[in-house]
Amino acid sequence: RETVQPAQLTSKTYKPIVLNRPEYSDEITDLVEALNRGRKQVAEFALAKESYEDQLEHQANFDMLTNLPNRRHIEYHLKNEMLNQQENAEYSKLAIFFIDLDGFKEVNDSLGHSTGDKILLDSASRLKKLITRYGGYVARFGGDEFIACFQCNTRADAEDVADKTILAFKENFVLSDSQLQLGCSIGVVLYPEDGENTEDLIRRADTAMYKAKEAGRNTFAFF
């Protein structure tokens, strides 16, 4: 009975077979001990495989530096948020921010990538701390670009969060021997009025971000 259960071949739990008889050495004892060793190894392998698959899944969907969701994960999340927004009577809009750090390239080129990494980590922390207050989501789009989204009711609600994001980046970045002030530019789109799919919404938020750059940086613009 024990050897014909297919589930045991992939089981992540191990429970040894115990013979209901006095202990003594014979072929049955040797067979049960061998089967127990094999089943234990199967369970250990199944757990290791699951851990490895989880690790691969995490690496595929999360940024290695900031541990924020990455570009691959953004589209998946936004599609779900758009569906939730359609079904949720509490909120009428989904606000999406395309955030770019002002002056990051110059700092990265002059002070090195290790300094740039510290700024990106601090930026990720600031954004996550702020946007999660509104039940929102933050991801690293790539380089010094981030995506944030949250549900709201009015354009004014999105403006308020954008103002607070700008304010959060006015605080200096503290490095080991200096302090820097960079700021950020934000492009804002609202779903459903600014687009019907994730590709259009992100592209238009990017366009609005460049509009904010042209307006003098350290500000936000709506598409």
N, C-alpha and C positions, 0 to 999 in steps of 0.2 A: 504493500500500500504506500509506503513512504517513497519508494523509488519511481512510482508512476504518476506523481503529482507534478504537472508542468509548472505550476506557480512557483515551486521550490527552485526552479532553475534561474529565476530572476528576482527572488525575494530579497528585500533589504533587511529582513529580520531573521535572526537565527535562534532556533529553539532546538536543542539537541534531542535526539531520540534516546529514551531511557528504557532499558530492558527491565521488565517487571519479573526479575528472578534474582537469585543469589549471584554474586560476582564470581566468575571464574573464566579462565582463558580457554576459548575455543574459536572455531571459524566464525561463528555468529558474532561474538564479541569483536573480533578483528574487523569484520564487515561493517558493523555499526560504528566503530571508531573511525574507520575510513570514510564512511558516509557522512558522519558528523563533521570531520575535517573539511570534506568537500563542500558541504552546505555552508559552513562558516566562511570559507573562502568566497563562495558565490555571494553571500550577503555583504562581505567586505568590498568585493568588486562592484556590486550594484550601488552601494553607497558612494564609492569613489567615482563611479561613472556619473551618478546624479550630481555630485559636487562639481565635477569637471564640466558637465553640461550647463549647470547654473553659472559657472565662471565664464564660460564662452558666451552665454546669453547676456550676462552683465557687460562684458567687454564689447559686445556688439551694439549695445544700447546706451552705454554710459561713457562719458568723457574720462579719459585716464587721469588727467590733471585735476580737474575740479570735482569729479564724481557727480556732476550734473548729467541729466539725460543729454544725449548727443543729437546730431542732426537726423540720424536714422529714426530716433524715437519720437522726434517732434511731430512728424506727420501722423504717426499712429495716435499720439495723444490728442492732437488738434481735431482729428476726425471724430474721436470719442467725445470731445468737448462740444463739438458742433451738434452732435446727436443729442447730448444731454441738454444743451441749451434749447433745442427745439422742443424737448419734452418737459422742460422745467418751467413752470408758470411763475416761479419766484423772480427770475431774471429774464430780461428781454434781449440782452446783447452779450456777445463775447468780445472782450477787448484783447487785442494782440499787439504787443510792443516788439519792435525790432530795435535793439539797443547796441550802439557802437561807442567804444571808448574814444574820447577826444585826445589826440596826441600820443596814443599808445605806441604807434610805429616808431616815432622819434625816440621815445624813451627806451623801447626795446632795442633799437639799433645802437643807441649811445651807451646804455648801461648794461646791456647784455640780456640774454634770454632768462637767466635765473631771476633777475629783477622783474622781467616781464611776467614770469610765472607767478611770482609773489603778488603782483598787481592783479592778475587774473583770478587767483585764489581769493583775494580780498574782495574783488568785484563780485564773484559768485556768491560769497558769503553775505554781502550787503543785499544783493538782489533777492536771495532766498529768504533772508530775514524779513524783508519788506513785503514781498509778494505773497508769502504764505499767510500773512495777516488777513489777506483777502481770499484765502482758500485757493490761491493761484498756483501756477506752475512756472518753473524757470528751467531753461536748457541752454547749453552752449551751442550756438549755431556753427561756430568755427572761428579761429583766430581770436580777435577781441570783440566778437559779435555774440550777442545773447538774444534769446527769445523769451518773452514772458507773456502769460495769458491768464485771464481771470474773468469771471462772469460779473456783469454789472447791469444797471438799469438805464443809465443815461450817459450821454457824451460827457457831461460834467463830472460824473463818477470817474471816468477814464482820465480826464484832465487832472483830477485831484491826485490820483495815483501817479501819473506822469510827473506832476510837480514834486511829489515826495521822492520819486526816484532821482530826479535831478538834484534835489537837496541832499540825498544820501551820498551822491558822488562828489559833492562840493567839499566833503570832509577829506582832509589830506590822507594820502597813502603813506603810512609810516614804514620806512625801510630801516635797515640796521644802522645806517649812518646819515640818513637824510629823510626829508619828507617831500612828497610830490603831490601836486593837485592837477588832476586831469579833466574831470567832468565827463559827460556823455551826451550823445545826441540820440533822440528817440523818434522813430516813426510809428505812428499809431493807426491801426485799422480796426473797424468794428464789424463783426459778423451779426446779422446777415447782409447789411447794406453795402459793404465794400467788396464782397466776393462770395462765391458759392462753393469754392473748393480751397484746399490748403495751399496749393501752388499759387493761385492768384492772390490769396491773402498775404502770404509771406512776401511775394514779389512786390505787392503794393505797399506793404509796411516798409520794405527796403527802400522803395522810391520815396516814401514820406521821410525816412531817416535822412536821405541825402538832401531833401528840402530843408530839414532842420540844420544840417551842416552848412548849407548855403546861407541860412538866416543868421549865422554867427556862432554856431555850436553851443553846447551846454543848454540846449532847449529841446522842445518836442514839436512835432508837426503832425497833423492828421492828413491822411491821403485825400 
